[in-house]
Amino acid sequence: MPGKDWRAELIAAVQPGNYRYDEPMSHHTSFRIGGPADLMIEVGTPDELARTVDYCRQAGIFWFLLGRGTNLLVKDEGIRGVVLKLAGEFSRITIEGEKIKAGAALSLAMVAEQAARHGLAGFEFASGIPGSIGGAVFMNAGAYGREMKDVVSAVHVYEPGQGFKIYQRDEMEFAYRSSRLQTEGGICLEVLLALTPGEEGLIRQEMGELNSRRREKQPLEYPSAGSVFKRPSHDFAGRLIEEAGLKGKQVGKAQVALKHAGFIINLGGATAQDVLELIALVQEEVYRKSGVWLEPEIRVIGGS
Ligand SMILES: Cc1cc2nc3c(=O)[nH]c(=O)nc-3n(C[C@H](O)[C@H](O)[C@H](O)COP(=O)(O)OP(=O)(O)OC[C@H]3O[C@@H](n4cnc5c(N)ncnc54)[C@H](O)[C@@H]3O)c2cc1C
């Protein structure tokens, strides 16, 4: 177990470039919800990342890798341990022919913009997903019939206790909103994307159309973590929730969005507890009405 001064000891041992004590996670999640993390460290190089993770593992300190916080519900008690955020070298991008090498910290929107500028098609679907490259690989994020597995060629990974590895697409065990990073606990450092030549104007048109569909259908004016539940087989979570009469249902300041019943939104000042209670209520009511148990897609972390 870590001692009383574990934070000072960790900082002295690892010498991180950038760190903060008691950092409110509500500043780092798209839900705008979440209590403080004991320690938040920005890591700028693969070496710094490995050093920090290895120290935490050996000292028995909980650690968590944060992307852009767009698929997360952090509990009100916050996180007892270390939150790591990739920065520095993890924000590099290089483009050679039809291949893009993208650091895990980059936003999907930024990579989609670079792809368009270089006349590379195939990444349009990701331009409106608000996550990072690393989070998108971890989740095998997707939209409008395409997902990361369609464009990822290889992934550079750090596996705590195992070291640095490169996995080809076929080794990534991509499935619906899942990848081997979830089952094996690897950290995505960088991705090689294989795209196809296209015309910049058409690529931008496609991105524009997909993003206006998003604005029309999704309550983007409120903080949320996107779709709360995974898509059940042969149906849609939003449809089942709407059919159960739960659109607009509220617990505290958390609400099943009127615009899209698959989203839970923060009306302002919602707590993680509000969201968790609303999720449980939706699961039970939908199950009672349709016999389908909705599985959360968002990841819940933290607690004392
Ligand atoms: C308005 C809105 C719309 C959305 N639309 C979509 C959509 O259309 N399709 C879709 O799939 N998702 C959608 N999402 C959900 C979310 O954007 C994706 O799941 C995204 O991939 C999460 O990336 P992130 O960087 O924010 O990860 P985070 O939320 O920070 O983390 C999610 C998980 O990924 C892990 N992780 C993050 N970075 C890494 C890394 N480098 N290596 C290993 N693990 C990592 C974290 O530890 C965590 O377990 C939406 C969310 C919002 C708010």
PDBQT file of the ligand as one rigid body, heavy atoms in Angstrom, charges set to zero:
ROOT
HETATM    1  C1  LIG A 401     -21.288  14.314 -28.140  1.00  0.00    +0.000 C 
HETATM    2  C2  LIG A 401     -20.617  12.981 -28.236  1.00  0.00    +0.000 A 
HETATM    3  C3  LIG A 401     -20.748  12.210 -29.385  1.00  0.00    +0.000 A 
HETATM    4  C4  LIG A 401     -20.107  10.967 -29.479  1.00  0.00    +0.000 A 
HETATM    5  N1  LIG A 401     -20.262  10.245 -30.632  1.00  0.00    +0.000 NA
HETATM    6  C5  LIG A 401     -19.653   9.042 -30.732  1.00  0.00    +0.000 A 
HETATM    7  C6  LIG A 401     -19.785   8.266 -31.932  1.00  0.00    +0.000 A 
HETATM    8  O1  LIG A 401     -20.429   8.664 -32.901  1.00  0.00    +0.000 OA
HETATM    9  N2  LIG A 401     -19.169   7.059 -31.976  1.00  0.00    +0.000 N 
HETATM   10  C7  LIG A 401     -18.434   6.578 -30.926  1.00  0.00    +0.000 A 
HETATM   11  O2  LIG A 401     -17.884   5.467 -31.033  1.00  0.00    +0.000 OA
HETATM   12  N3  LIG A 401     -18.283   7.287 -29.792  1.00  0.00    +0.000 NA
HETATM   13  C8  LIG A 401     -18.871   8.499 -29.670  1.00  0.00    +0.000 A 
HETATM   14  N4  LIG A 401     -18.715   9.228 -28.521  1.00  0.00    +0.000 N 
HETATM   15  C9  LIG A 401     -17.947   8.647 -27.387  1.00  0.00    +0.000 C 
HETATM   16  C10 LIG A 401     -16.437   8.978 -27.360  1.00  0.00    +0.000 C 
HETATM   17  O3  LIG A 401     -16.152  10.173 -28.066  1.00  0.00    +0.000 OA
HETATM   18  C11 LIG A 401     -15.607   7.834 -27.926  1.00  0.00    +0.000 C 
HETATM   19  O4  LIG A 401     -15.813   6.629 -27.195  1.00  0.00    +0.000 OA
HETATM   20  C12 LIG A 401     -14.104   8.146 -27.923  1.00  0.00    +0.000 C 
HETATM   21  O5  LIG A 401     -13.428   7.137 -28.610  1.00  0.00    +0.000 OA
HETATM   22  C13 LIG A 401     -13.506   8.261 -26.517  1.00  0.00    +0.000 C 
HETATM   23  O6  LIG A 401     -12.212   8.815 -26.624  1.00  0.00    +0.000 OA
HETATM   24  P1  LIG A 401     -11.568   9.674 -25.460  1.00  0.00    +0.000 P 
HETATM   25  O7  LIG A 401     -10.208  10.081 -25.902  1.00  0.00    +0.000 OA
HETATM   26  O8  LIG A 401     -12.460  10.777 -25.053  1.00  0.00    +0.000 OA
HETATM   27  O9  LIG A 401     -11.442   8.591 -24.314  1.00  0.00    +0.000 OA
HETATM   28  P2  LIG A 401     -11.796   8.757 -22.753  1.00  0.00    +0.000 P 
HETATM   29  O10 LIG A 401     -13.246   9.025 -22.593  1.00  0.00    +0.000 OA
HETATM   30  O11 LIG A 401     -10.838   9.694 -22.116  1.00  0.00    +0.000 OA
HETATM   31  O12 LIG A 401     -11.484   7.280 -22.250  1.00  0.00    +0.000 OA
HETATM   32  C14 LIG A 401     -12.309   6.195 -22.643  1.00  0.00    +0.000 C 
HETATM   33  C15 LIG A 401     -11.518   4.910 -22.369  1.00  0.00    +0.000 C 
HETATM   34  O13 LIG A 401     -10.426   4.862 -23.281  1.00  0.00    +0.000 OA
HETATM   35  C16 LIG A 401      -9.215   4.664 -22.569  1.00  0.00    +0.000 C 
HETATM   36  N5  LIG A 401      -8.131   5.355 -23.284  1.00  0.00    +0.000 N 
HETATM   37  C17 LIG A 401      -8.074   6.655 -23.641  1.00  0.00    +0.000 A 
HETATM   38  N6  LIG A 401      -6.920   6.905 -24.303  1.00  0.00    +0.000 NA
HETATM   39  C18 LIG A 401      -6.250   5.729 -24.359  1.00  0.00    +0.000 A 
HETATM   40  C19 LIG A 401      -4.991   5.325 -24.892  1.00  0.00    +0.000 A 
HETATM   41  N7  LIG A 401      -4.164   6.188 -25.500  1.00  0.00    +0.000 N 
HETATM   42  N8  LIG A 401      -4.620   4.021 -24.754  1.00  0.00    +0.000 NA
HETATM   43  C20 LIG A 401      -5.438   3.125 -24.110  1.00  0.00    +0.000 A 
HETATM   44  N9  LIG A 401      -6.621   3.466 -23.578  1.00  0.00    +0.000 NA
HETATM   45  C21 LIG A 401      -7.026   4.745 -23.709  1.00  0.00    +0.000 A 
HETATM   46  C22 LIG A 401      -9.449   5.267 -21.192  1.00  0.00    +0.000 C 
HETATM   47  O14 LIG A 401      -8.568   4.711 -20.222  1.00  0.00    +0.000 OA
HETATM   48  C23 LIG A 401     -10.907   4.882 -20.961  1.00  0.00    +0.000 C 
HETATM   49  O15 LIG A 401     -11.013   3.593 -20.430  1.00  0.00    +0.000 OA
HETATM   50  C24 LIG A 401     -19.332  10.481 -28.408  1.00  0.00    +0.000 A 
HETATM   51  C25 LIG A 401     -19.176  11.270 -27.252  1.00  0.00    +0.000 A 
HETATM   52  C26 LIG A 401     -19.796  12.509 -27.162  1.00  0.00    +0.000 A 
HETATM   53  C27 LIG A 401     -19.605  13.344 -25.926  1.00  0.00    +0.000 C 
ENDROOT
TORSDOF 0
